Amino acid sequence: MASNRTSNRFSAYSGVSLAASENTINTTSSFTNGDPRLLEIKKWTQVFDRLESKRLQQQRYVPTPQKVDSLSKLALGAKVEKALGRRMGNQDATMRVKVITEKA
């Protein structure tokens, strides 16, 4: 699909021109000799490459091990509280003495 546009549209994820990525897809189809599986793999690879942004990776928050430990303890506590909230009252087991009656 050739476009008559003179301007380039850029992907918000990668900063790469969309026209350039379309041209890459068109040129790779000649290398795959019509194999649709290889073409699909190439397309998915290009999509994943566009989604990975080095600038965004540098801004990503990485918690410290102490913070991870604290958050996991909080999550476990929340799960226990939720389970205890679902528990019905007065449902605790009581030990009763079994009375044996003889039938003669």
Biopython code that builds the backbone (N, CA, C, O; Angstrom):
import numpy as np
from Bio.PDB.StructureBuilder import StructureBuilder

atoms = [
    (1, "MET", "N", (0.833, -1.180, 0.000)),
    (1, "MET", "CA", (0.000, 0.000, 0.000)),
    (1, "MET", "C", (0.876, 1.241, 0.000)),
    (1, "MET", "O", (1.421, 1.614, 1.039)),
    (2, "ALA", "N", (1.011, 1.851, -1.093)),
    (2, "ALA", "CA", (1.805, 3.062, -1.184)),
    (2, "ALA", "C", (0.912, 4.259, -0.907)),
    (2, "ALA", "O", (-0.223, 4.329, -1.379)),
    (3, "SER", "N", (1.430, 5.180, -0.150)),
    (3, "SER", "CA", (0.678, 6.355, 0.239)),
    (3, "SER", "C", (1.247, 7.566, -0.469)),
    (3, "SER", "O", (2.443, 7.628, -0.752)),
    (4, "ASN", "N", (0.390, 8.524, -0.750)),
    (4, "ASN", "CA", (0.841, 9.754, -1.398)),
    (4, "ASN", "C", (1.196, 10.826, -0.376)),
    (4, "ASN", "O", (1.425, 11.979, -0.738)),
    (5, "ARG", "N", (1.240, 10.455, 0.879)),
    (5, "ARG", "CA", (1.567, 11.422, 1.925)),
    (5, "ARG", "C", (3.038, 11.786, 1.879)),
    (5, "ARG", "O", (3.897, 10.954, 1.586)),
    (6, "THR", "N", (3.305, 13.032, 2.172)),
    (6, "THR", "CA", (4.701, 13.461, 2.271)),
    (6, "THR", "C", (5.145, 13.524, 3.725)),
    (6, "THR", "O", (6.341, 13.528, 4.014)),
    (7, "SER", "N", (4.178, 13.573, 4.643)),
    (7, "SER", "CA", (4.540, 13.627, 6.054)),
    (7, "SER", "C", (4.616, 12.205, 6.611)),
    (7, "SER", "O", (3.975, 11.288, 6.096)),
    (8, "ASN", "N", (5.400, 12.040, 7.657)),
    (8, "ASN", "CA", (5.534, 10.742, 8.309)),
    (8, "ASN", "C", (4.778, 10.755, 9.619)),
    (8, "ASN", "O", (4.828, 11.735, 10.362)),
    (9, "ARG", "N", (4.079, 9.674, 9.903)),
    (9, "ARG", "CA", (3.438, 9.507, 11.202)),
    (9, "ARG", "C", (4.360, 8.651, 12.048)),
    (9, "ARG", "O", (4.926, 7.671, 11.566)),
    (10, "PHE", "N", (4.508, 9.022, 13.305)),
    (10, "PHE", "CA", (5.400, 8.296, 14.184)),
    (10, "PHE", "C", (4.612, 7.528, 15.224)),
    (10, "PHE", "O", (3.556, 7.971, 15.676)),
    (11, "SER", "N", (5.128, 6.385, 15.594)),
    (11, "SER", "CA", (4.514, 5.574, 16.625)),
    (11, "SER", "C", (4.760, 6.228, 17.976)),
    (11, "SER", "O", (5.854, 6.723, 18.247)),
    (12, "ALA", "N", (3.736, 6.228, 18.820)),
    (12, "ALA", "CA", (3.889, 6.803, 20.152)),
    (12, "ALA", "C", (4.770, 5.930, 21.033)),
    (12, "ALA", "O", (5.347, 6.412, 22.008)),
    (13, "TYR", "N", (4.878, 4.654, 20.698)),
    (13, "TYR", "CA", (5.651, 3.735, 21.534)),
    (13, "TYR", "C", (7.132, 3.767, 21.228)),
    (13, "TYR", "O", (7.949, 3.779, 22.148)),
    (14, "SER", "N", (7.492, 3.782, 19.971)),
    (14, "SER", "CA", (8.899, 3.617, 19.652)),
    (14, "SER", "C", (9.545, 4.838, 19.023)),
    (14, "SER", "O", (10.772, 4.922, 18.986)),
    (15, "GLY", "N", (8.765, 5.784, 18.530)),
    (15, "GLY", "CA", (9.341, 6.922, 17.843)),
    (15, "GLY", "C", (9.783, 6.591, 16.441)),
    (15, "GLY", "O", (10.441, 7.402, 15.789)),
    (16, "VAL", "N", (9.434, 5.413, 15.967)),
    (16, "VAL", "CA", (9.811, 4.993, 14.620)),
    (16, "VAL", "C", (8.693, 5.370, 13.676)),
    (16, "VAL", "O", (7.515, 5.284, 14.025)),
    (17, "SER", "N", (9.062, 5.785, 12.486)),
    (17, "SER", "CA", (8.062, 6.142, 11.496)),
    (17, "SER", "C", (7.241, 4.922, 11.124)),
    (17, "SER", "O", (7.797, 3.855, 10.867)),
    (18, "LEU", "N", (5.934, 5.065, 11.091)),
    (18, "LEU", "CA", (5.075, 3.947, 10.724)),
    (18, "LEU", "C", (5.267, 3.565, 9.266)),
    (18, "LEU", "O", (5.135, 2.398, 8.899)),
    (19, "ALA", "N", (5.579, 4.546, 8.442)),
    (19, "ALA", "CA", (5.829, 4.244, 7.036)),
    (19, "ALA", "C", (7.056, 3.349, 6.899)),
    (19, "ALA", "O", (7.083, 2.447, 6.062)),
    (20, "ALA", "N", (8.060, 3.598, 7.713)),
    (20, "ALA", "CA", (9.265, 2.776, 7.663)),
    (20, "ALA", "C", (8.971, 1.353, 8.093)),
    (20, "ALA", "O", (9.493, 0.406, 7.504)),
    (21, "SER", "N", (8.136, 1.188, 9.119)),
    (21, "SER", "CA", (7.831, -0.167, 9.570)),
    (21, "SER", "C", (6.984, -0.905, 8.541)),
    (21, "SER", "O", (7.127, -2.118, 8.382)),
    (22, "GLU", "N", (6.089, -0.183, 7.830)),
    (22, "GLU", "CA", (5.295, -0.827, 6.782)),
    (22, "GLU", "C", (6.194, -1.273, 5.637)),
    (22, "GLU", "O", (5.988, -2.343, 5.064)),
    (23, "ASN", "N", (7.198, -0.449, 5.298)),
    (23, "ASN", "CA", (8.124, -0.832, 4.242)),
    (23, "ASN", "C", (8.923, -2.061, 4.642)),
    (23, "ASN", "O", (9.220, -2.909, 3.801)),
    (24, "THR", "N", (9.269, -2.163, 5.901)),
    (24, "THR", "CA", (10.020, -3.317, 6.376)),
    (24, "THR", "C", (9.189, -4.578, 6.231)),
    (24, "THR", "O", (9.707, -5.621, 5.829)),
    (25, "ILE", "N", (7.899, -4.494, 6.556)),
    (25, "ILE", "CA", (7.021, -5.651, 6.426)),
    (25, "ILE", "C", (6.910, -6.067, 4.965)),
    (25, "ILE", "O", (6.918, -7.258, 4.652)),
    (26, "ASN", "N", (6.807, -5.085, 4.070)),
    (26, "ASN", "CA", (6.684, -5.405, 2.653)),
    (26, "ASN", "C", (7.957, -6.041, 2.111)),
    (26, "ASN", "O", (7.882, -6.940, 1.274)),
    (27, "THR", "N", (9.121, -5.596, 2.569)),
    (27, "THR", "CA", (10.362, -6.171, 2.055)),
    (27, "THR", "C", (10.619, -7.549, 2.643)),
    (27, "THR", "O", (11.222, -8.396, 1.984)),
    (28, "THR", "N", (10.178, -7.788, 3.863)),
    (28, "THR", "CA", (10.421, -9.094, 4.456)),
    (28, "THR", "C", (9.546, -10.152, 3.816)),
    (28, "THR", "O", (9.893, -11.333, 3.835)),
    (29, "SER", "N", (8.408, -9.747, 3.245)),
    (29, "SER", "CA", (7.546, -10.745, 2.617)),
    (29, "SER", "C", (8.216, -11.361, 1.395)),
    (29, "SER", "O", (7.914, -12.499, 1.036)),
    (30, "SER", "N", (9.127, -10.619, 0.747)),
    (30, "SER", "CA", (9.815, -11.197, -0.397)),
    (30, "SER", "C", (10.846, -12.237, 0.052)),
    (30, "SER", "O", (11.165, -13.153, -0.706)),
    (31, "PHE", "N", (11.368, -12.104, 1.274)),
    (31, "PHE", "CA", (12.353, -13.056, 1.775)),
    (31, "PHE", "C", (11.715, -14.340, 2.271)),
    (31, "PHE", "O", (12.367, -15.385, 2.272)),
    (32, "THR", "N", (10.471, -14.292, 2.690)),
    (32, "THR", "CA", (9.836, -15.466, 3.267)),
    (32, "THR", "C", (9.284, -16.415, 2.214)),
    (32, "THR", "O", (8.809, -17.499, 2.551)),
    (33, "ASN", "N", (9.338, -16.034, 0.967)),
    (33, "ASN", "CA", (8.844, -16.856, -0.136)),
    (33, "ASN", "C", (7.396, -17.276, 0.051)),
    (33, "ASN", "O", (7.012, -18.392, -0.298)),
    (34, "GLY", "N", (6.602, -16.380, 0.602)),
    (34, "GLY", "CA", (5.178, -16.638, 0.720)),
    (34, "GLY", "C", (4.780, -17.505, 1.894)),
    (34, "GLY", "O", (3.618, -17.903, 1.981)),
    (35, "ASP", "N", (5.695, -17.816, 2.804)),
    (35, "ASP", "CA", (5.338, -18.626, 3.965)),
    (35, "ASP", "C", (4.621, -17.737, 4.973)),
    (35, "ASP", "O", (5.244, -16.847, 5.553)),
    (36, "PRO", "N", (3.322, -17.957, 5.198)),
    (36, "PRO", "CA", (2.572, -17.061, 6.082)),
    (36, "PRO", "C", (3.014, -17.159, 7.548)),
    (36, "PRO", "O", (2.879, -16.193, 8.299)),
    (37, "ARG", "N", (3.534, -18.302, 7.950)),
    (37, "ARG", "CA", (3.978, -18.438, 9.342)),
    (37, "ARG", "C", (5.176, -17.550, 9.624)),
    (37, "ARG", "O", (5.224, -16.879, 10.655)),
    (38, "LEU", "N", (6.138, -17.539, 8.721)),
    (38, "LEU", "CA", (7.317, -16.694, 8.914)),
    (38, "LEU", "C", (6.953, -15.219, 8.849)),
    (38, "LEU", "O", (7.496, -14.405, 9.596)),
    (39, "LEU", "N", (6.035, -14.878, 7.957)),
    (39, "LEU", "CA", (5.603, -13.491, 7.850)),
    (39, "LEU", "C", (4.913, -13.045, 9.138)),
    (39, "LEU", "O", (5.121, -11.924, 9.602)),
    (40, "GLU", "N", (4.097, -13.919, 9.710)),
    (40, "GLU", "CA", (3.411, -13.579, 10.950)),
    (40, "GLU", "C", (4.402, -13.419, 12.103)),
    (40, "GLU", "O", (4.250, -12.527, 12.937)),
    (41, "ILE", "N", (5.412, -14.282, 12.145)),
    (41, "ILE", "CA", (6.443, -14.172, 13.179)),
    (41, "ILE", "C", (7.184, -12.849, 13.045)),
    (41, "ILE", "O", (7.458, -12.185, 14.044)),
    (42, "LYS", "N", (7.506, -12.467, 11.821)),
    (42, "LYS", "CA", (8.200, -11.191, 11.593)),
    (42, "LYS", "C", (7.339, -10.019, 12.041)),
    (42, "LYS", "O", (7.839, -9.074, 12.651)),
    (43, "LYS", "N", (6.043, -10.078, 11.739)),
    (43, "LYS", "CA", (5.152, -8.990, 12.145)),
    (43, "LYS", "C", (5.085, -8.878, 13.659)),
    (43, "LYS", "O", (5.158, -7.776, 14.203)),
    (44, "TRP", "N", (4.944, -10.015, 14.348)),
    (44, "TRP", "CA", (4.874, -9.996, 15.815)),
    (44, "TRP", "C", (6.176, -9.495, 16.419)),
    (44, "TRP", "O", (6.164, -8.767, 17.412)),
    (45, "THR", "N", (7.293, -9.881, 15.827)),
    (45, "THR", "CA", (8.590, -9.420, 16.318)),
    (45, "THR", "C", (8.691, -7.903, 16.206)),
    (45, "THR", "O", (9.186, -7.236, 17.114)),
    (46, "GLN", "N", (8.224, -7.370, 15.096)),
    (46, "GLN", "CA", (8.268, -5.922, 14.913)),
    (46, "GLN", "C", (7.351, -5.208, 15.893)),
    (46, "GLN", "O", (7.696, -4.139, 16.396)),
    (47, "VAL", "N", (6.185, -5.788, 16.169)),
    (47, "VAL", "CA", (5.263, -5.188, 17.138)),
    (47, "VAL", "C", (5.898, -5.162, 18.521)),
    (47, "VAL", "O", (5.824, -4.151, 19.221)),
    (48, "PHE", "N", (6.518, -6.263, 18.917)),
    (48, "PHE", "CA", (7.156, -6.312, 20.234)),
    (48, "PHE", "C", (8.335, -5.350, 20.320)),
    (48, "PHE", "O", (8.571, -4.750, 21.369)),
    (49, "ASP", "N", (9.072, -5.200, 19.231)),
    (49, "ASP", "CA", (10.187, -4.256, 19.221)),
    (49, "ASP", "C", (9.691, -2.823, 19.393)),
    (49, "ASP", "O", (10.327, -2.017, 20.073)),
    (50, "ARG", "N", (8.550, -2.511, 18.772)),
    (50, "ARG", "CA", (8.006, -1.162, 18.912)),
    (50, "ARG", "C", (7.497, -0.906, 20.316)),
    (50, "ARG", "O", (7.568, 0.224, 20.799)),
    (51, "LEU", "N", (6.983, -1.933, 20.985)),
    (51, "LEU", "CA", (6.446, -1.755, 22.333)),
    (51, "LEU", "C", (7.541, -1.555, 23.376)),
    (51, "LEU", "O", (7.297, -0.950, 24.420)),
    (52, "GLU", "N", (8.722, -2.046, 23.109)),
    (52, "GLU", "CA", (9.816, -1.923, 24.064)),
    (52, "GLU", "C", (10.507, -0.583, 23.869)),
    (52, "GLU", "O", (11.133, -0.336, 22.838)),
    (53, "SER", "N", (10.388, 0.258, 24.848)),
    (53, "SER", "CA", (10.980, 1.583, 24.766)),
    (53, "SER", "C", (12.083, 1.702, 25.818)),
    (53, "SER", "O", (11.839, 1.522, 27.011)),
    (54, "LYS", "N", (13.280, 2.002, 25.367)),
    (54, "LYS", "CA", (14.415, 2.116, 26.284)),
    (54, "LYS", "C", (14.210, 3.267, 27.262)),
    (54, "LYS", "O", (14.577, 3.162, 28.433)),
    (55, "ARG", "N", (13.619, 4.376, 26.780)),
    (55, "ARG", "CA", (13.394, 5.516, 27.659)),
    (55, "ARG", "C", (12.427, 5.154, 28.774)),
    (55, "ARG", "O", (12.624, 5.550, 29.923)),
    (56, "LEU", "N", (11.383, 4.403, 28.441)),
    (56, "LEU", "CA", (10.414, 4.023, 29.458)),
    (56, "LEU", "C", (10.982, 2.976, 30.414)),
    (56, "LEU", "O", (10.615, 2.949, 31.589)),
    (57, "GLN", "N", (11.867, 2.120, 29.925)),
    (57, "GLN", "CA", (12.497, 1.122, 30.794)),
    (57, "GLN", "C", (13.351, 1.803, 31.860)),
    (57, "GLN", "O", (13.419, 1.323, 32.991)),
    (58, "GLN", "N", (13.996, 2.906, 31.520)),
    (58, "GLN", "CA", (14.828, 3.615, 32.482)),
    (58, "GLN", "C", (13.990, 4.303, 33.546)),
    (58, "GLN", "O", (14.469, 4.519, 34.659)),
    (59, "GLN", "N", (12.749, 4.652, 33.229)),
    (59, "GLN", "CA", (11.874, 5.330, 34.184)),
    (59, "GLN", "C", (11.124, 4.357, 35.077)),
    (59, "GLN", "O", (10.487, 4.771, 36.046)),
    (60, "ARG", "N", (11.189, 3.081, 34.766)),
    (60, "ARG", "CA", (10.423, 2.082, 35.505)),
    (60, "ARG", "C", (10.887, 2.006, 36.957)),
    (60, "ARG", "O", (12.083, 2.043, 37.245)),
    (61, "TYR", "N", (9.920, 1.900, 37.863)),
    (61, "TYR", "CA", (10.204, 1.812, 39.295)),
    (61, "TYR", "C", (10.586, 0.378, 39.648)),
    (61, "TYR", "O", (9.856, -0.563, 39.335)),
    (62, "VAL", "N", (11.722, 0.222, 40.291)),
    (62, "VAL", "CA", (12.171, -1.090, 40.751)),
    (62, "VAL", "C", (12.263, -1.026, 42.269)),
    (62, "VAL", "O", (13.124, -0.329, 42.806)),
    (63, "PRO", "N", (11.388, -1.743, 42.969)),
    (63, "PRO", "CA", (11.410, -1.667, 44.433)),
    (63, "PRO", "C", (12.619, -2.388, 45.023)),
    (63, "PRO", "O", (13.166, -3.315, 44.427)),
    (64, "THR", "N", (13.015, -1.942, 46.196)),
    (64, "THR", "CA", (14.114, -2.586, 46.904)),
    (64, "THR", "C", (13.622, -3.909, 47.486)),
    (64, "THR", "O", (12.414, -4.101, 47.624)),
    (65, "PRO", "N", (14.522, -4.819, 47.829)),
    (65, "PRO", "CA", (14.089, -6.087, 48.429)),
    (65, "PRO", "C", (13.274, -5.896, 49.714)),
    (65, "PRO", "O", (12.347, -6.660, 49.984)),
    (66, "GLN", "N", (13.624, -4.873, 50.503)),
    (66, "GLN", "CA", (12.858, -4.605, 51.719)),
    (66, "GLN", "C", (11.430, -4.177, 51.377)),
    (66, "GLN", "O", (10.480, -4.571, 52.054)),
    (67, "LYS", "N", (11.284, -3.374, 50.331)),
    (67, "LYS", "CA", (9.967, -2.913, 49.913)),
    (67, "LYS", "C", (9.141, -4.084, 49.377)),
    (67, "LYS", "O", (7.944, -4.176, 49.649)),
    (68, "VAL", "N", (9.775, -4.972, 48.621)),
    (68, "VAL", "CA", (9.076, -6.151, 48.099)),
    (68, "VAL", "C", (8.597, -7.021, 49.256)),
    (68, "VAL", "O", (7.468, -7.512, 49.244)),
    (69, "ASP", "N", (9.452, -7.210, 50.248)),
    (69, "ASP", "CA", (9.092, -8.009, 51.414)),
    (69, "ASP", "C", (7.928, -7.379, 52.169)),
    (69, "ASP", "O", (6.994, -8.072, 52.573)),
    (70, "SER", "N", (7.988, -6.075, 52.354)),
    (70, "SER", "CA", (6.915, -5.366, 53.048)),
    (70, "SER", "C", (5.590, -5.472, 52.291)),
    (70, "SER", "O", (4.542, -5.715, 52.891)),
    (71, "LEU", "N", (5.645, -5.288, 50.980)),
    (71, "LEU", "CA", (4.420, -5.377, 50.178)),
    (71, "LEU", "C", (3.842, -6.782, 50.177)),
    (71, "LEU", "O", (2.622, -6.949, 50.189)),
    (72, "SER", "N", (4.703, -7.794, 50.163)),
    (72, "SER", "CA", (4.188, -9.163, 50.169)),
    (72, "SER", "C", (3.540, -9.493, 51.509)),
    (72, "SER", "O", (2.543, -10.213, 51.556)),
    (73, "LYS", "N", (4.106, -8.968, 52.604)),
    (73, "LYS", "CA", (3.486, -9.176, 53.925)),
    (73, "LYS", "C", (2.140, -8.470, 54.014)),
    (73, "LYS", "O", (1.187, -9.007, 54.577)),
    (74, "LEU", "N", (2.065, -7.272, 53.459)),
    (74, "LEU", "CA", (0.792, -6.555, 53.449)),
    (74, "LEU", "C", (-0.258, -7.293, 52.623)),
    (74, "LEU", "O", (-1.425, -7.367, 53.007)),
    (75, "ALA", "N", (0.169, -7.837, 51.490)),
    (75, "ALA", "CA", (-0.766, -8.574, 50.639)),
    (75, "ALA", "C", (-1.266, -9.831, 51.340)),
    (75, "ALA", "O", (-2.450, -10.161, 51.262)),
    (76, "LEU", "N", (-0.371, -10.528, 52.021)),
    (76, "LEU", "CA", (-0.771, -11.718, 52.758)),
    (76, "LEU", "C", (-1.739, -11.362, 53.884)),
    (76, "LEU", "O", (-2.727, -12.062, 54.102)),
    (77, "GLY", "N", (-1.456, -10.281, 54.593)),
    (77, "GLY", "CA", (-2.354, -9.826, 55.644)),
    (77, "GLY", "C", (-3.728, -9.479, 55.102)),
    (77, "GLY", "O", (-4.739, -9.781, 55.736)),
    (78, "ALA", "N", (-3.776, -8.843, 53.929)),
    (78, "ALA", "CA", (-5.056, -8.492, 53.324)),
    (78, "ALA", "C", (-5.840, -9.738, 52.946)),
    (78, "ALA", "O", (-7.062, -9.771, 53.095)),
    (79, "LYS", "N", (-5.150, -10.766, 52.457)),
    (79, "LYS", "CA", (-5.822, -12.015, 52.094)),
    (79, "LYS", "C", (-6.392, -12.699, 53.333)),
    (79, "LYS", "O", (-7.503, -13.228, 53.301)),
    (80, "VAL", "N", (-5.628, -12.686, 54.424)),
    (80, "VAL", "CA", (-6.108, -13.304, 55.661)),
    (80, "VAL", "C", (-7.323, -12.552, 56.196)),
    (80, "VAL", "O", (-8.300, -13.168, 56.623)),
    (81, "GLU", "N", (-7.264, -11.211, 56.173)),
    (81, "GLU", "CA", (-8.395, -10.406, 56.627)),
    (81, "GLU", "C", (-9.637, -10.677, 55.795)),
    (81, "GLU", "O", (-10.741, -10.765, 56.332)),
    (82, "LYS", "N", (-9.462, -10.808, 54.504)),
    (82, "LYS", "CA", (-10.592, -11.085, 53.614)),
    (82, "LYS", "C", (-11.194, -12.456, 53.927)),
    (82, "LYS", "O", (-12.415, -12.606, 53.971)),
    (83, "ALA", "N", (-10.334, -13.452, 54.144)),
    (83, "ALA", "CA", (-10.820, -14.798, 54.457)),
    (83, "ALA", "C", (-11.531, -14.818, 55.807)),
    (83, "ALA", "O", (-12.560, -15.477, 55.957)),
    (84, "LEU", "N", (-10.993, -14.110, 56.775)),
    (84, "LEU", "CA", (-11.630, -14.070, 58.089)),
    (84, "LEU", "C", (-12.961, -13.318, 58.044)),
    (84, "LEU", "O", (-13.880, -13.626, 58.803)),
    (85, "GLY", "N", (-13.057, -12.343, 57.161)),
    (85, "GLY", "CA", (-14.307, -11.615, 57.009)),
    (85, "GLY", "C", (-15.410, -12.480, 56.432)),
    (85, "GLY", "O", (-16.588, -12.258, 56.713)),
    (86, "ARG", "N", (-15.044, -13.448, 55.639)),
    (86, "ARG", "CA", (-16.030, -14.353, 55.045)),
    (86, "ARG", "C", (-16.475, -15.441, 56.020)),
    (86, "ARG", "O", (-17.524, -16.058, 55.838)),
    (87, "ARG", "N", (-15.688, -15.665, 57.029)),
    (87, "ARG", "CA", (-15.977, -16.746, 57.965)),
    (87, "ARG", "C", (-17.232, -16.425, 58.770)),
    (87, "ARG", "O", (-17.398, -15.310, 59.265)),
    (88, "MET", "N", (-18.079, -17.379, 58.890)),
    (88, "MET", "CA", (-19.318, -17.170, 59.636)),
    (88, "MET", "C", (-19.030, -17.243, 61.131)),
    (88, "MET", "O", (-18.178, -18.017, 61.567)),
    (89, "GLY", "N", (-19.734, -16.444, 61.906)),
    (89, "GLY", "CA", (-19.554, -16.440, 63.355)),
    (89, "GLY", "C", (-20.173, -17.671, 63.987)),
    (89, "GLY", "O", (-21.079, -18.287, 63.426)),
    (90, "ASN", "N", (-19.676, -18.017, 65.151)),
    (90, "ASN", "CA", (-20.164, -19.161, 65.921)),
    (90, "ASN", "C", (-20.074, -20.479, 65.139)),
    (90, "ASN", "O", (-20.915, -21.361, 65.312)),
    (91, "GLN", "N", (-19.097, -20.606, 64.314)),
    (91, "GLN", "CA", (-18.931, -21.839, 63.551)),
    (91, "GLN", "C", (-17.719, -22.633, 64.026)),
    (91, "GLN", "O", (-17.309, -23.595, 63.375)),
    (92, "ASP", "N", (-17.160, -22.242, 65.132)),
    (92, "ASP", "CA", (-15.997, -22.947, 65.645)),
    (92, "ASP", "C", (-16.397, -24.326, 66.159)),
    (92, "ASP", "O", (-17.489, -24.510, 66.697)),
    (93, "ALA", "N", (-15.522, -25.262, 65.990)),
    (93, "ALA", "CA", (-15.796, -26.633, 66.429)),
    (93, "ALA", "C", (-15.697, -26.707, 67.950)),
    (93, "ALA", "O", (-14.845, -26.064, 68.563)),
    (94, "THR", "N", (-16.566, -27.490, 68.536)),
    (94, "THR", "CA", (-16.508, -27.718, 69.981)),
    (94, "THR", "C", (-16.401, -29.213, 70.216)),
    (94, "THR", "O", (-17.019, -30.021, 69.522)),
    (95, "MET", "N", (-15.604, -29.554, 71.208)),
    (95, "MET", "CA", (-15.432, -30.963, 71.537)),
    (95, "MET", "C", (-16.540, -31.376, 72.519)),
    (95, "MET", "O", (-16.684, -30.784, 73.589)),
    (96, "ARG", "N", (-17.283, -32.352, 72.158)),
    (96, "ARG", "CA", (-18.353, -32.854, 73.032)),
    (96, "ARG", "C", (-18.018, -34.275, 73.452)),
    (96, "ARG", "O", (-17.422, -35.049, 72.703)),
    (97, "VAL", "N", (-18.419, -34.587, 74.667)),
    (97, "VAL", "CA", (-18.221, -35.923, 75.168)),
    (97, "VAL", "C", (-19.292, -36.804, 74.559)),
    (97, "VAL", "O", (-20.483, -36.499, 74.630)),
    (98, "LYS", "N", (-18.857, -37.902, 73.959)),
    (98, "LYS", "CA", (-19.806, -38.800, 73.325)),
    (98, "LYS", "C", (-20.444, -39.680, 74.396)),
    (98, "LYS", "O", (-19.753, -40.357, 75.157)),
    (99, "VAL", "N", (-21.758, -39.656, 74.438)),
    (99, "VAL", "CA", (-22.483, -40.431, 75.420)),
    (99, "VAL", "C", (-22.869, -41.761, 74.774)),
    (99, "VAL", "O", (-23.541, -41.801, 73.743)),
    (100, "ILE", "N", (-22.426, -42.840, 75.407)),
    (100, "ILE", "CA", (-22.706, -44.152, 74.858)),
    (100, "ILE", "C", (-23.875, -44.747, 75.663)),
    (100, "ILE", "O", (-23.799, -44.888, 76.883)),
    (101, "THR", "N", (-24.897, -45.073, 74.985)),
    (101, "THR", "CA", (-26.044, -45.721, 75.649)),
    (101, "THR", "C", (-26.083, -47.174, 75.225)),
    (101, "THR", "O", (-25.940, -47.511, 74.049)),
    (102, "GLU", "N", (-26.281, -48.015, 76.212)),
    (102, "GLU", "CA", (-26.338, -49.448, 75.895)),
    (102, "GLU", "C", (-27.772, -49.831, 75.596)),
    (102, "GLU", "O", (-28.700, -49.468, 76.319)),
    (103, "LYS", "N", (-27.923, -50.551, 74.545)),
    (103, "LYS", "CA", (-29.237, -51.074, 74.201)),
    (103, "LYS", "C", (-29.192, -52.574, 74.418)),
    (103, "LYS", "O", (-28.347, -53.286, 73.875)),
    (104, "ALA", "N", (-30.103, -53.010, 75.206)),
    (104, "ALA", "CA", (-30.069, -54.444, 75.507)),
    (104, "ALA", "C", (-31.191, -55.198, 74.879)),
    (104, "ALA", "O", (-31.288, -56.413, 75.047)),
]
sb = StructureBuilder()
sb.init_structure("model")
sb.init_model(0)
sb.init_chain("A")
sb.init_seg("    ")
for serial, (resi, resn, name, xyz) in enumerate(atoms, 1):
    if name == "N":
        sb.init_residue(resn, " ", resi, " ")
    sb.init_atom(name, np.array(xyz, "f"), 0.0, 1.0, " ", f" {name:<3s}", serial, name[0])
structure = sb.get_structure()
